[in-house]
Amino acid sequence: MAAYQRLHEEQAADRFRQPGATELTWFQAQGFPLSGMLQMTARLTRPLPTGMGFGPKETLTCGGKAIRLIPDTSRNRWLIANRMWWPLKEEGVWRDGSPTEWRWPEPTSLIREATCGAGGAFRFEGVPDGAYLVMAQISPPAYAVDDFGEDFDIVLKPVRVSGGQSRAPLNIHLSDDDWLSPVVRQR
């Protein structure tokens, strides 16, 4: 059984070693500016020495931090799940309280990167309509203890961009229960 699984993993690694036609033509498609805002409402519960306690809600943003727009392709999902060890969930996922690798596992020429402005505002140029994964660094909650020397948590959310030149802003608001959502199926 272990040999079969190892063979399956090696075949997937070979299949996704190089970008496919979908990734390579992504930048050639006509694109338009995409702007929006990313915010997250932090959990109400707080870890305490005696258990869990309640506190006020917090709105976390990516203000002043990095954000990525990643084409939602089988290869990029494989990179996120198998190279970055991230779960993929439809409603989004929040990576908090543990050391996190932000570095993309290969050159970033096939994804878009930017820095969020005040309140979590972002803008990407030349974005074709389609399915994407938004990955952003966000401020950690006030209650978080900085055990790992990082000044950010990371969120990951699948989104759909449409409307071409007349598209509406992409406003993403994640809730504190996103990490409980079912895992996204591989495409």
Solvent accessible surface area in square Angstrom, and as a share of the most:
residue,aa,sasa,rsa
1,M,195,0.87
2,A,75,0.58
3,A,63,0.49
4,Y,148,0.56
5,Q,103,0.46
6,R,141,0.52
7,L,93,0.46
8,H,113,0.50
9,E,93,0.42
10,E,89,0.40
11,Q,103,0.46
12,A,15,0.12
13,A,21,0.16
14,D,86,0.45
15,R,171,0.62
16,F,23,0.10
17,R,139,0.51
18,Q,126,0.56
19,P,37,0.23
20,G,33,0.32
21,A,78,0.60
22,T,87,0.51
23,E,7,0.03
24,L,100,0.50
25,T,69,0.40
26,W,25,0.09
27,F,82,0.34
28,Q,148,0.66
29,A,51,0.40
30,Q,138,0.61
31,G,22,0.21
32,F,41,0.17
33,P,57,0.36
34,L,2,0.01
35,S,43,0.28
36,G,9,0.09
37,M,72,0.32
38,L,0,0.00
39,Q,48,0.21
40,M,1,0.00
41,T,22,0.13
42,A,0,0.00
43,R,57,0.21
44,L,69,0.34
45,T,43,0.25
46,R,28,0.10
47,P,82,0.51
48,L,91,0.45
49,P,140,0.88
50,T,137,0.79
51,G,37,0.35
52,M,126,0.56
53,G,12,0.12
54,F,170,0.71
55,G,22,0.21
56,P,105,0.66
57,K,125,0.53
58,E,38,0.17
59,T,82,0.48
60,L,8,0.04
61,T,28,0.16
62,C,0,0.00
63,G,27,0.26
64,G,59,0.57
65,K,37,0.16
66,A,28,0.22
67,I,0,0.00
68,R,6,0.02
69,L,0,0.00
70,I,0,0.00
71,P,5,0.03
72,D,16,0.08
73,T,15,0.09
74,S,38,0.24
75,R,12,0.04
76,N,3,0.02
77,R,0,0.00
78,W,26,0.09
79,L,2,0.01
80,I,0,0.00
81,A,26,0.20
82,N,61,0.31
83,R,116,0.42
84,M,12,0.05
85,W,184,0.65
86,W,7,0.02
87,P,54,0.34
88,L,6,0.03
89,K,26,0.11
90,E,83,0.37
91,E,80,0.36
92,G,0,0.00
93,V,8,0.04
94,W,11,0.04
95,R,63,0.23
96,D,43,0.22
97,G,60,0.58
98,S,42,0.27
99,P,79,0.50
100,T,18,0.10
101,E,91,0.41
102,W,39,0.14
103,R,154,0.56
104,W,8,0.03
105,P,30,0.19
106,E,41,0.18
107,P,110,0.69
108,T,55,0.32
109,S,80,0.52
110,L,25,0.13
111,I,9,0.05
112,R,38,0.14
113,E,89,0.40
114,A,28,0.22
115,T,93,0.54
116,C,4,0.02
117,G,35,0.34
118,A,96,0.75
119,G,35,0.33
120,G,0,0.00
121,A,38,0.29
122,F,9,0.04
123,R,127,0.47
124,F,6,0.02
125,E,101,0.45
126,G,28,0.27
127,V,0,0.00
128,P,10,0.06
129,D,72,0.37
130,G,18,0.17
131,A,28,0.22
132,Y,3,0.01
133,L,1,0.00
134,V,0,0.00
135,M,0,0.00
136,A,0,0.00
137,Q,21,0.09
138,I,0,0.00
139,S,39,0.25
140,P,48,0.30
141,P,6,0.04
142,A,90,0.70
143,Y,57,0.22
144,A,45,0.35
145,V,117,0.67
146,D,100,0.52
147,D,103,0.53
148,F,106,0.44
149,G,67,0.64
150,E,49,0.22
151,D,93,0.48
152,F,36,0.15
153,D,11,0.06
154,I,0,0.00
155,V,0,0.00
156,L,2,0.01
157,K,44,0.19
158,P,17,0.11
159,V,21,0.12
160,R,161,0.59
161,V,4,0.02
162,S,72,0.47
163,G,42,0.41
164,G,14,0.14
165,Q,150,0.67
166,S,103,0.66
167,R,32,0.12
168,A,77,0.60
169,P,85,0.54
170,L,29,0.14
171,N,105,0.54
172,I,10,0.05
173,H,107,0.48
174,L,3,0.02
175,S,49,0.32
176,D,30,0.16
177,D,84,0.44
178,D,12,0.06
179,W,107,0.38
180,L,113,0.56
181,S,18,0.11
182,P,104,0.65
183,V,99,0.57
184,V,6,0.03
185,R,209,0.76
186,Q,103,0.46
187,R,159,0.58
